[in-house]
């Protein structure tokens, strides 16, 4: 886990978030009852961006252990991964797998945000 910790610390340049190594024993899920290791991150300010930080962590894990990472599919959903359904498109999955750069991801989000803000401008109560 030290390597992943170093990878994430190198990539996340946000002074609004702190990291620490954690060990834990899950009470449910695949690794129930086993000693596991991970990273815990904590906001220092209320406006920190956890989404990008979480994706950076997932990409670091995927990069180091690609044969051990499997994106969960939604039962009954044709080809839909849980992450893709939650995020609304395949960008998060593409970023984690290295098919999209962080810059491309951030630019895509900015473009979508601008499009939505323009679309909703005349019906928003607060700006």
C-alpha positions as CSV (number, residue, x, y, z in Angstrom):
1,X,0.0,0.0,0.0
2,X,3.0,2.3,0.4
3,X,3.4,2.4,-3.3
4,X,-0.2,3.4,-3.9
5,X,0.1,6.0,-1.1
6,X,3.1,7.5,-2.8
7,X,1.3,7.4,-6.2
8,X,-1.8,9.2,-4.9
9,X,0.3,11.8,-2.9
10,X,2.2,12.6,-6.0
11,X,-0.9,13.0,-8.2
12,X,-3.2,14.9,-5.7
13,X,-1.9,18.4,-5.4
14,X,-4.9,19.6,-3.4
15,X,-3.9,21.2,0.0
16,X,-7.6,20.8,1.1
17,X,-7.2,17.0,1.6
18,X,-4.9,15.0,3.8
19,X,-4.2,11.3,3.5
20,X,-3.2,8.6,5.9
21,X,-2.6,4.8,5.6
22,X,-5.3,2.7,7.2
23,X,-5.7,-1.0,8.1
24,X,-9.2,-2.4,8.6
25,X,-11.1,-5.6,8.7
26,X,-14.4,-5.4,6.7
27,X,-17.5,-7.0,8.3
28,X,-19.2,-7.5,4.9
29,X,-18.3,-8.0,1.3
30,X,-15.7,-10.0,-0.6
31,X,-12.9,-9.5,2.0
32,X,-15.0,-10.0,5.1
33,X,-13.0,-10.8,8.1
34,X,-9.6,-10.3,6.4
35,X,-7.0,-7.7,7.3
36,X,-7.0,-5.1,4.5
37,X,-5.0,-1.9,3.9
38,X,-6.0,1.3,2.3
39,X,-5.9,5.1,2.2
40,X,-8.2,7.4,4.1
41,X,-8.6,10.9,3.0
42,X,-10.1,13.7,4.9
43,X,-11.2,17.2,3.9
44,X,-9.5,20.2,5.4
45,X,-11.9,22.7,3.8
46,X,-15.5,22.2,2.8
47,X,-14.9,22.9,-0.9
48,X,-12.4,20.1,-1.6
49,X,-13.1,17.8,-4.7
50,X,-13.3,14.2,-3.5
51,X,-14.5,12.8,-6.8
52,X,-11.2,13.4,-8.6
53,X,-9.2,12.3,-5.6
54,X,-11.2,9.0,-5.5
55,X,-10.7,8.5,-9.2
56,X,-6.9,9.1,-8.8
57,X,-6.9,6.5,-6.1
58,X,-8.8,4.0,-8.2
59,X,-6.4,4.6,-11.2
60,X,-3.4,4.0,-9.0
61,X,-4.8,0.7,-7.8
62,X,-5.8,-0.3,-11.4
63,X,-2.3,0.7,-12.7
64,X,-0.5,-1.4,-10.1
65,X,-2.9,-4.4,-10.0
66,X,-4.8,-4.5,-13.4
67,X,-5.4,-8.3,-13.1
68,X,-7.1,-7.9,-9.7
69,X,-9.5,-5.0,-10.5
70,X,-12.9,-5.8,-12.0
71,X,-15.5,-3.2,-12.4
72,X,-18.8,-4.5,-11.1
73,X,-21.6,-4.8,-13.6
74,X,-25.2,-4.0,-12.8
75,X,-27.2,-7.2,-13.0
76,X,-29.7,-7.1,-15.8
77,X,-28.1,-4.0,-17.3
78,X,-26.7,-4.7,-20.8
79,X,-23.0,-3.8,-20.6
80,X,-23.5,-1.3,-17.8
81,X,-20.8,-1.0,-15.1
82,X,-21.8,0.3,-11.7
83,X,-19.4,3.2,-12.0
84,X,-20.6,4.2,-15.5
85,X,-24.2,4.2,-14.3
86,X,-23.3,6.3,-11.3
87,X,-21.3,8.8,-13.2
88,X,-23.5,9.1,-16.3
89,X,-21.0,8.1,-18.9
90,X,-17.8,6.0,-19.4
91,X,-15.3,8.8,-18.6
92,X,-14.5,7.7,-15.0
93,X,-14.0,4.1,-16.3
94,X,-11.9,5.4,-19.2
95,X,-9.8,7.5,-16.8
96,X,-9.2,4.6,-14.4
97,X,-8.2,2.3,-17.2
98,X,-5.8,4.9,-18.7
99,X,-7.9,5.5,-21.9
100,X,-8.4,9.1,-20.9
101,X,-6.0,11.6,-19.3
102,X,-6.8,13.7,-16.2
103,X,-6.7,16.8,-18.4
104,X,-9.2,15.3,-20.8
105,X,-11.5,14.3,-17.9
106,X,-11.4,17.7,-16.3
107,X,-11.9,19.5,-19.7
108,X,-14.9,17.2,-20.4
109,X,-16.4,17.9,-17.0
110,X,-15.9,21.7,-17.5
111,X,-17.5,21.5,-21.0
112,X,-20.5,19.6,-19.6
113,X,-20.8,22.1,-16.7
114,X,-20.8,25.1,-19.0
115,X,-23.4,23.5,-21.3
116,X,-25.7,22.7,-18.4
117,X,-25.3,26.2,-16.9
118,X,-26.2,27.8,-20.2
119,X,-29.2,25.4,-20.6
120,X,-30.5,26.0,-17.1
121,X,-29.6,29.8,-16.8
122,X,-33.2,31.0,-17.4
123,X,-34.7,28.7,-14.8
124,X,-32.2,28.9,-12.0
125,X,-33.3,30.7,-8.8
126,X,-29.7,31.3,-7.5
127,X,-26.5,32.0,-9.5
